Amino acid sequence: MRSVAHQRPIWFFIVFFLLGGCASYTDLPAGSVKKVSASAVVERQAVSVTTPVESVEEVPSPQYLVGSGDVLYINISARPELGSPIATTGSVAGSRIDGNGNIHLPLVGTVPVAGLSVEQIQQSLRQKFSTYLVDPWVVVEVAEYKSHPLYLLGQFKTAGTFYMDRPLTLLQGLALGGGLQDTADMRNARLIRQNKTQPVDILSLVQDGAARQNVWLHPGDSIYVPDDKNLNVFVFGAVKKPGPVTMPNGRLSLGQALSSAGLDEVGTNLNQIRIIRSLSVTRGELLVVDLEKVMRGEALPFALQEGDIVYAPRGRIGNWNQAIAELLPTLQGVSAILQPFVQIRYLEGK
């Protein structure tokens, strides 16, 4: 007589292994044929962040405005003793703008120049030297650009600090890095301004040529491109070990993630598993997955993507607003390690 175990379809052992053997199971008669759905997703909602580039962005002036750290070459009526100091070994000839935005010249002393264009500085110096010279002519050039830094961080072939000598767009700034490493994760590339991630979709800009994402850069901006190593998903709710779960070789199913986190089946609503998925810094999806459908062999295992946030509710919840309300305190507590889309969309109230 054949044992009952020999009559069980192979998916039972897979599900039993993935969920730690605690899932309920209903045996099927020998010869049963079940129709398997391609997906266990019962709800999918696309969401995005409204970006500032959707409105008309002011085009910056093509005139370079000098600032602290810049070096100016200044020639006053071809008289070297009145203009910029002569270069010493290893230095750039010119007058460096100090931390207060001033330069210091013979006869006229301290001259504020920060925030001015070269033409405006020439006019100012011409007026000041007119007290000492008859109809002086003045030439001013930027000898070294040091006041408008741009930081390229992460998986650039040439990462580091660059100094803008004119207004640059995001695409022009990316080009300064000489291309990207093979390990670059463009889905999570981000523009950081004043310690805040900006809602700009760099992936769409590079991959799809989305011109609206090609914003103007500001001095002090950072462009960060992370690598695709150490991939994780995040599991919260009715689990014993909430937090990140590693994706071996970048692959992990929903059942495996819940098993790793120690799913507590008592009172858990397995047919309403919620997933927040980042598609880029500004785009994402809200998914509701019926895990019981997978466990019954009626749907294929649901594959997770890097950065997915999985929420296993302990009871039945209503719409996504209620789900987010339950998740929000947890997300705020771990915001430093979450995807930029989640931080922008849910933690900053955008």
C-alpha positions in Angstrom: 0.0 0.0 0.0 1.4 3.4 -1.0 1.9 5.9 1.8 -0.1 9.2 1.8 3.2 11.1 1.5 3.8 9.5 -1.9 0.4 10.9 -3.1 1.3 14.5 -2.3 2.3 16.8 -5.2 5.8 18.1 -5.1 4.8 21.7 -4.5 3.7 20.6 -1.0 7.3 19.9 -0.1 8.4 23.2 -1.6 5.9 25.2 0.3 6.5 23.2 3.5 10.2 24.0 3.2 9.8 27.7 2.4 7.3 28.3 5.3 9.0 26.2 7.9 6.5 23.4 7.7 3.8 25.4 9.5 1.5 26.0 6.6 -1.9 24.4 6.4 -2.2 21.8 3.7 -5.1 19.9 2.1 -4.2 16.6 0.4 -5.5 16.0 -3.1 -6.7 12.8 -4.6 -4.3 11.0 -6.9 -4.6 12.2 -10.5 -5.9 15.6 -9.6 -5.1 18.4 -12.1 -5.0 21.9 -10.8 -4.9 25.1 -12.9 -2.0 27.3 -11.7 -2.1 31.1 -12.1 1.0 32.9 -13.2 0.7 35.4 -10.4 -0.7 35.6 -6.9 -1.1 39.4 -7.1 -4.7 40.4 -6.3 -4.2 44.2 -6.4 -1.6 46.4 -8.1 -1.5 50.1 -7.8 1.1 52.3 -9.5 2.2 55.4 -7.5 4.6 58.1 -8.2 6.0 61.3 -6.6 5.2 64.6 -8.2 8.6 66.0 -9.2 9.6 69.7 -9.4 10.5 69.2 -13.0 6.9 68.8 -14.0 6.5 72.5 -13.6 8.5 75.0 -15.6 12.0 75.2 -14.1 13.8 78.5 -14.2 16.8 78.4 -16.5 19.9 79.7 -14.7 21.9 82.6 -16.1 24.8 81.4 -18.4 27.0 84.0 -16.5 29.2 82.3 -13.9 28.9 83.9 -10.5 32.1 83.7 -8.5 32.3 82.6 -4.9 34.7 81.8 -2.1 37.6 79.7 -3.2 37.7 80.9 -6.8 40.9 82.5 -8.1 40.6 85.6 -10.2 43.3 86.9 -12.6 43.1 90.7 -12.5 45.0 93.1 -14.8 44.8 96.8 -14.1 46.0 99.0 -17.0 48.9 96.5 -17.6 50.5 97.4 -14.3 51.3 94.1 -12.5 51.8 95.9 -9.1 48.1 96.8 -9.0 46.6 93.5 -10.1 46.8 89.9 -9.1 49.9 88.5 -7.3 52.5 86.7 -9.5 52.1 82.9 -9.3 54.5 81.1 -7.0 55.7 77.5 -7.6 52.7 75.1 -7.7 50.1 77.8 -7.3 47.7 79.6 -9.7 48.3 83.2 -10.6 45.6 85.4 -9.3 43.7 86.6 -6.3 41.8 83.9 -4.3 38.4 84.9 -3.0 38.4 84.5 0.8 35.8 83.0 3.0 34.0 86.3 3.3 33.7 86.6 -0.5 36.3 89.3 -0.8 39.5 89.9 -2.7 42.3 92.2 -1.6 44.2 94.5 -4.0 46.7 97.3 -3.8 45.3 100.8 -3.5 41.7 99.8 -3.3 42.0 97.2 -0.5 39.2 94.9 0.2 36.7 94.4 -2.6 33.5 92.2 -2.2 33.0 90.1 -5.3 31.1 86.9 -4.3 27.9 86.4 -6.2 29.0 88.7 -9.1 29.8 87.9 -12.7 33.2 88.7 -14.3 31.6 91.7 -16.1 30.2 93.1 -12.8 33.6 92.7 -11.1 35.3 94.6 -13.9 32.8 97.4 -13.6 33.3 97.6 -9.8 37.1 97.6 -10.1 37.1 100.2 -12.9 35.1 102.5 -10.6 37.3 102.0 -7.6 40.6 102.5 -9.5 39.3 105.6 -11.2 40.1 107.4 -7.9 43.8 106.7 -8.5 44.1 106.3 -12.3 42.8 108.2 -15.3 40.3 106.1 -17.3 41.8 102.7 -16.1 41.1 99.6 -18.1 40.4 96.4 -16.2 40.6 92.7 -17.3 39.2 90.0 -15.0 39.2 86.3 -15.7 38.5 83.2 -13.6 41.8 81.4 -13.2 40.5 78.6 -11.1 37.0 77.4 -10.4 36.6 76.2 -6.8 33.3 77.6 -5.4 30.6 75.4 -7.2 31.4 71.8 -6.2 29.6 68.8 -7.5 30.1 65.4 -5.8 29.9 62.2 -7.8 29.7 59.3 -5.3 29.5 55.6 -5.7 29.8 53.5 -8.9 31.3 56.1 -11.2 34.4 55.2 -13.1 35.8 58.6 -12.0 34.2 59.4 -8.7 35.2 62.5 -6.7 34.7 66.2 -6.5 34.2 68.3 -9.6 33.8 72.1 -9.9 31.2 73.5 -12.2 32.5 76.4 -14.5 29.0 77.0 -15.9 25.4 75.9 -15.2 25.1 72.1 -15.7 22.2 69.8 -16.1 21.9 66.5 -14.3 22.9 64.6 -17.5 26.0 66.8 -17.9 26.9 66.2 -14.3 26.6 62.4 -14.8 28.9 62.6 -17.8 31.7 64.1 -15.7 32.1 60.7 -14.0 33.4 59.1 -17.1 30.7 56.4 -17.2 29.5 53.8 -14.6 30.8 50.6 -13.2 29.2 47.3 -14.2 28.0 47.0 -10.6 26.0 50.3 -10.7 22.4 50.1 -9.4 20.7 52.9 -11.5 17.3 52.0 -10.1 18.4 53.5 -6.8 20.6 56.3 -8.2 19.7 59.6 -6.5 20.3 63.3 -6.5 21.0 64.7 -3.0 20.6 68.4 -2.2 21.1 69.9 1.2 21.0 66.4 2.7 17.7 65.5 1.1 17.0 63.1 -1.7 15.4 65.0 -4.6 12.4 63.4 -6.4 14.3 63.0 -9.6 14.2 59.8 -11.6 17.8 59.3 -12.8 17.0 55.8 -14.2 14.3 57.3 -16.5 16.6 60.0 -17.6 19.4 57.7 -18.6 17.4 54.7 -19.8 14.4 56.4 -21.5 15.7 59.9 -22.2 13.0 61.5 -20.0 13.9 65.1 -20.6 11.8 66.3 -17.7 14.1 64.6 -15.3 17.1 66.5 -16.6 17.1 69.2 -13.9 19.6 71.9 -13.4 22.3 71.2 -10.8 23.0 73.4 -7.8 26.4 74.1 -6.3 27.0 71.5 -3.5 24.7 68.8 -5.1 25.7 65.1 -4.8 24.9 62.4 -7.3 25.0 59.0 -5.7 24.9 55.7 -7.6 25.0 52.7 -5.2 26.2 49.2 -6.2 24.0 46.1 -6.7 25.7 44.1 -3.9 24.2 43.2 -0.5 20.7 43.2 -1.8 17.9 43.0 0.8 14.2 43.1 1.2 12.4 44.3 4.4 9.8 42.3 6.3 7.5 43.7 9.0 4.3 42.9 10.7 3.4 39.4 12.0 7.0 38.0 12.0 9.4 37.1 14.8 12.4 38.9 13.3 11.3 42.1 11.5 13.8 43.9 9.4 16.1 43.2 6.4 16.3 39.8 4.8 19.2 39.1 2.5 18.6 38.0 -1.1 21.1 35.3 -2.0 22.3 35.9 -5.6 19.6 38.5 -5.9 16.8 36.0 -5.7 14.2 35.5 -3.0 10.5 34.6 -3.1 7.8 36.0 -0.7 7.5 32.6 1.0 11.3 32.4 1.6 11.4 36.0 3.0 8.5 35.3 5.4 10.1 32.0 6.5 13.5 33.7 7.1 11.7 36.4 9.2 9.8 33.8 11.2 6.2 34.1 10.1 3.7 34.0 12.9 0.7 32.3 11.3 -1.6 32.7 14.2 -4.1 35.4 13.2 -2.0 36.4 10.2 -3.9 37.3 7.0 -1.9 35.4 4.4 -4.2 36.4 1.5 -3.6 40.1 2.1 0.2 40.4 2.2 1.1 44.0 1.4 4.3 44.9 -0.6 5.7 48.4 -1.3 8.0 48.2 -4.3 10.3 50.9 -5.5 10.8 51.0 -9.3 13.0 54.1 -9.1 13.5 57.1 -6.8 10.2 58.6 -7.8 8.1 55.6 -9.0 6.7 52.5 -7.2 3.9 50.0 -6.9 1.6 48.9 -4.1 0.9 45.2 -4.3 -1.5 42.9 -2.5 -0.4 39.2 -2.7 -2.5 36.2 -1.8 0.1 33.8 -0.3 -2.5 31.2 0.5 -3.1 30.9 -3.3 0.6 30.0 -3.7 0.4 27.6 -0.8 -2.6 25.8 -2.3 -0.6 25.4 -5.6 -3.0 27.7 -7.5 -0.3 30.3 -8.3 3.4 30.4 -8.9 5.8 31.6 -6.1 5.9 35.4 -5.9 9.4 36.7 -6.6 10.5 39.7 -4.7 12.7 42.5 -5.9 15.6 44.3 -4.1 14.3 46.9 -1.7 10.7 45.4 -1.5 9.0 46.2 1.8 6.8 43.3 2.9 4.0 43.7 5.5 2.2 40.7 6.9 -0.9 42.0 8.7 -2.0 40.2 11.9 -5.7 40.7 10.9 -7.8 41.9 8.1 -7.0 45.5 7.0 -8.9 47.7 4.6 -7.4 50.0 2.0 -3.8 51.0 1.4 -4.2 54.2 3.6 -4.9 51.9 6.6 -2.0 49.7 5.7 0.4 52.6 5.4 -0.9 54.1 8.7 0.0 50.8 10.4 3.4 50.6 8.7 4.4 54.3 9.1 5.9 54.2 12.6 8.0 51.2 11.6 9.2 52.8 8.4 10.1 56.0 10.2 12.3 54.0 12.6 14.3 52.4 9.8 14.1 55.2 7.2 17.9 55.4 6.9 18.1 52.0 5.1 14.9 52.2 3.0 14.7 53.0 -0.7 14.5 56.7 -1.6 11.0 56.3 -3.1 9.7 55.0 0.2 11.4 57.9 2.1 10.0 60.5 -0.3 6.5 59.1 -0.8 5.7 58.0 2.7 8.1 59.5 5.2 8.2 63.1 3.9 4.5 63.3 3.2 4.8 64.0 -0.5 
